Amino acid sequence: MAASPVILAPMTSDAEKLLADPPDQLRPFIRNGRITAIPAKRSRRLLLLDQVAQAFEPGRNYPEPAVDEILRAVFDDHCTLRRALVDESFMSRDNQGLYWRAGGTVT
């Protein structure tokens, strides 16, 4: 039985545009389309992570370097952001280092 093909996402993304016009609750944490700080309040943090998750297409697999490239476009500490997306179930990861969108608002 043949393994299912892995669908890899293209390396380009419109991540920079995601946070260009953030909701009012997130404005203190975003400047010029980039995250300046992760909110401590969970409700705001979840709202921010949901916005970031929009950079990832549902049904696509992303190798870790592609995830890092997308997240670096919106936050300097891309590792913390990636970990938060996984911890809060916006993204999932397999043991081979592939990520996919697992939650968040689908537009």
Secondary structure by P-SEA (a helix, b strand, c coil): cccccccccccccccccccccccccccccccccccccccccaaaaaaaaaaaaccccccccccaaaaaaaaaacccaaaaaaaaaaaaccccccccbbbbbcccccc
